Amino acid sequence: MSSVPTWEKKSNKVWLWSAINREETQVSAWMIGDRDHFTFSKLWDQAKRIKCGRYITDYWEAYEAFLPKSKHHQTKKETHIIESYHSWLRHYLVRLHRRTHCYSKKEYMLEASLLLLAHRRFLKGLHG
C-alpha cells in the first residue's frame, strides 16, 4: 500500500492511495483524498476484504493504526512494485506530474482519468 501526490491547487495536495496485489501485480483498491488517517481508513475498508498474506508498506504512521500487526511488514526494500505502478501512472497521466498546467485539477477529473486509463490497460494490456 502506498500513496502518490497530485495537486488540485498549488497549496492543496491530493493523494492517490493504492493497494496492489503483489502476486497478480494489479491494483486491488484505490482512493483519492488527503494524506491522513481518514482517507487511509476508506482505502482500508476496500482492501481488508481482499484475502492477503501480508501488507508491505513504508513507515507512515497511519498504516500502523489500521493494518494487523501480524501481517504488516514495514520496509522500503519491497515497495518496488507499487513504486513502479506510480511511475507508470505518471508516465500515462500528465496530471500526476508535479508542475504542469495542461489539465483540469479537480478530484473528479483525476478519478475519471484513472478509470479511463484502467479500462484501456485491461483491454489492451500493460504495454498496449
C-alpha positions, -999 to 999 in steps of 0.1 A, spaced: 0 0 0 13 34 -8 3 69 -19 14 93 -46 8 131 -46 -10 151 -71 -24 186 -69 -57 203 -71 -41 237 -64 -5 246 -55 -15 248 -19 -38 217 -19 -21 183 -25 -45 155 -33 -31 120 -28 -38 88 -48 -37 59 -24 -32 24 -39 -32 -12 -27 -15 -36 -51 -19 -74 -51 18 -84 -55 11 -119 -68 -11 -107 -96 6 -72 -99 -28 -55 -101 -45 -27 -82 -68 -42 -56 -81 -9 -42 -75 28 -46 -87 61 -30 -83 98 -37 -80 123 -8 -58 138 18 -28 120 32 -45 114 65 -60 86 87 -95 93 73 -86 87 37 -65 57 45 -94 43 65 -116 45 34 -89 26 14 -86 1 42 -123 -5 41 -119 -17 5 -86 -35 9 -94 -55 40 -120 -76 21 -92 -90 -1 -75 -121 10 -39 -112 18 -10 -129 35 9 -97 44 8 -60 39 40 -43 28 42 -5 34 67 23 41 69 38 75 39 62 75 21 61 109 -15 56 95 -6 21 84 2 10 119 -32 23 131 -52 1 107 -32 -29 95 -30 -60 116 4 -62 133 8 -99 125 5 -92 87 21 -58 85 57 -55 72 73 -20 70 102 -16 46 112 4 16 130 -25 1 99 -43 -10 78 -14 -23 93 -15 -58 61 -30 -74 39 -2 -62 65 25 -69 68 11 -104 30 14 -107 31 50 -96 59 56 -122 36 40 -149 7 63 -138 29 94 -140 40 83 -175 5 80 -189 -13 107 -168 2 141 -172 -20 153 -143 2 134 -119 33 153 -130 43 178 -103 44 211 -123 21 212 -153 -8 234 -164 -23 212 -192 -52 196 -173 -82 201 -150 -71 198 -114 -104 187 -99 -106 154 -80 -134 141 -101 -114 146 -132 -84 127 -117 -108 98 -108 -123 98 -143 -88 98 -158 -77 69 -136 -108 49 -146 -102 55 -183 -66 45 -180 -75 13 -161 -101 5 -188 -75 9 -215 -50 -11 -196 -73 -41 -191 -85 -40 -227 -51 -38 -244 -27 -49 -217 0 -30 -199 20 -21 -230 -8 -19 -255 
